[in-house]
């Protein structure tokens, strides 16, 4: 401790602070604020006060988030690990409260209103679930590969997942699966089981698209299953599972809400109803394509400024920099996002503890899923499922969670450096 006190502030800032990760986050926030401003500009300049508040709230969230980031950086690892379960418990309570007293929007009851601001508990639950799983798996004597520990870790995931499904928010519920999958892969869980889980997800999706393609996929997946070196019983069981889940997709679809079915239909065939279900995706693709190499200029995007894309500042925010700053603008955003994901992986690899390592990989999995799905939505490659783009999409709770995640990454980096110095 005495050695630490001798470190000058200048030296600490230079050596213990991950400037690369921090600057990437700041660039993304700046790009996001510019995009949200542009996406709400015409409305805020004319009659709608609601849209003008969207940008103001986003700025306020960014400022508060920045303060939160610097607080988290200096929290002791033991403290963060200790509060993991309480934070998780609080997020579960919020998810229950939102089902009872929440505000509904676009068919989803996912927001708790407090005055002029709102909280989206599902976003908090994503990070708290990572923290809870990381604490459980990192505890001494806990092996995720045992049936008991796998069941407990799965419980941490299933509880918020089910509560989010009740909202109903299918898109956000998938995030918990992606997080868990990434963590299991990182801690050395059985690769064959993860392979089977991934195949199941693919088969369910393909069952909604084309029966012939699905049958071919099942045949290919089944053949690959025999190359994992497992006893013959395991590949046979996996084949039975593949065939069984091929009937699940249509059944799940039949029980979805009408607006959720419409989103899937617009993804499978956006041209079937271009003025309704496939409208947003078509307009987003037009905006991205019309930007060309360098774009039309700030506030000059026709698709953006003429409001051809409803709620463009949330799900389809990626189309704004592409239209106004072209392919180069979109490329900068993507490079920053994947650089942040890469930094998360590097920090996980160099973390000084198992808890921090799992925490970082969980954050990486969340960022990767959000980035791939949101950009895929904007390009019409995946169904529209309400997944925001990190640091870019409007949303106060999501912005605060993003800053909290980066704050944790910077904390992990700083803690490792301090331990080496001491």
C-alpha positions, 0 to 999 in steps of 0.5 A, a space after each residue: 500500500 505504501 508503494 501505491 501511495 508513492 505513485 504520482 498521479 501523472 504516472 498512474 494516469 499514464 500506466 494504469 489507465 487503458 486509454 485505447 479502450 476509453 478513447 474508442 468508447 468516446 468516439 462511439 458516444 460522439 458518433 452516436 450523439 451526432 447520429 441521434 441529433 441528425 435522426 431527430 433534427 427535423 422534428 426538434 426544429 419544428 413541432 414535436 417536443 418529444 423528439 427534441 427531448 430524445 437528444 437532450 436525454 441522450 446527452 444527459 445519459 452520456 454525461 452521467 454515464 461518464 461519471 459512472 465510468 470513472 467511479 467504477 474504475 476505482 472500485 476494489 475488485 472485492 467490492 465489485 465481486 461482493 455486490 454481484 449477487 445484490 445487483 443481480 437480485 435488484 435487477 430481478 426485482 425491477 424485471 418483476 416490477 416492470 411486468 406489474 407497473 411498466 409502460 408498454 411500447 410497440 407491444 413490449 411492456 419493458 419500461 418503468 417511468 419516473 417523472 420524465 425519465 424511464 428505466 429499462 430493467 432488461 438492460 440492467 439485467 444483462 450486465 447483472 447476470 454476467 456479474 452473477 455468473 462470473 462470481 458463481 463460477 469463479 468461487 473456489 471449488 466451483 466447476 461449471 462442467 459439473 451438472 450441479 454448477 451448470 444447473 445453478 449457472 443456467 438458473 442465473 440465466 433462465 430467471 431473467 430470460 423468462 421474465 423478459 420473455 413475459 414482457 414480451 421481448 424475444 430479442 432481448 431474451 436471446 442476449 442472455 443465451 449469447 452471454 451464457 454461450 460465450 462464457 461457457 466457451 471461455 471457461 472450457 465447457 464441453 465443445 460438443 454440447 455447445 455445438 449441439 446448442 448452436 445447431 439447435 438454434 440454427 435448425 429452429 430458424 431454418 424451420 421457419 424459412 425452408 423445409 428442404 434447407 432445414 433437412 439438408 442442415 440437419 444432415 450436415 450437422 449430424 455428420 459433423 457430430 460424429 467427428 467430435 470423438 465422442 462415444 457413438 451414443 452421443 452423436 445419435 442422441 444429438 441427431 434425435 434432438 435435431 429432428 425433434 427441434 425441427 418441429 419447435 420453430 413453427 410451434 414457437 412462431 404460432 405462439 408469438 405476438 402478432 407484431 413479433 410474427 410480422 417482424 419475422 415475416 418481414 425478415 423472411 420475405 421483406 418484399 411481400 409487404 413492402 409498405 408495412 412489415 418490410 418497410 423499415 428494413 427496405 428504407 434502412 437498406 436504401 439509406 445505407 446504399 444511398 450514402 455511397 462512399 463519403 455520404 450526403 453530408 451531415 443533416 443532408 440524408 434524405 431518408 433520415 431527414 424526411 423520416 422514411 425510417 420510423 424510430 431511426 434513432 433506436 433500432 436503425 441508428 446504423 443507417 444514419 452515419 452510412 447515409 450522411 457519411 457514406 461507407 467510410 462513416 459506417 466503416 469507422 463505426 464498425 471498426 470502433 465497435 469491433 475494436 472495443 470487442 477485441 479490447 474486451 477479449 484482450 483484457 479478459 485474456 490478461 485479467 489477474 483473476 478468474 472473476 475478472 476474466 469471466 466478467 470481461 468475456 461476458 461483456 465481450 459476448 454482450 457487445 458482440 451480440 448487440 453489434 452483429 444483430 443490430 447491424 444485421 437488422 439495418 442490412 436486412 440480414 436478421 429479423 428486426 428484434 429491437 436490439 440497440 447498437 452499443 453507444 449509438 442507439 438512443 436509450 438512457 439505461 442502455 447508455 449507462 450500462 454501456 459506460 458501466 461495462 467499459 468502466 469495468 473493463 478499465 477497472 480490470 486493466 487498472 487492477 492488473 497493472 497495479 498488482 504488477 507494480 506492487 
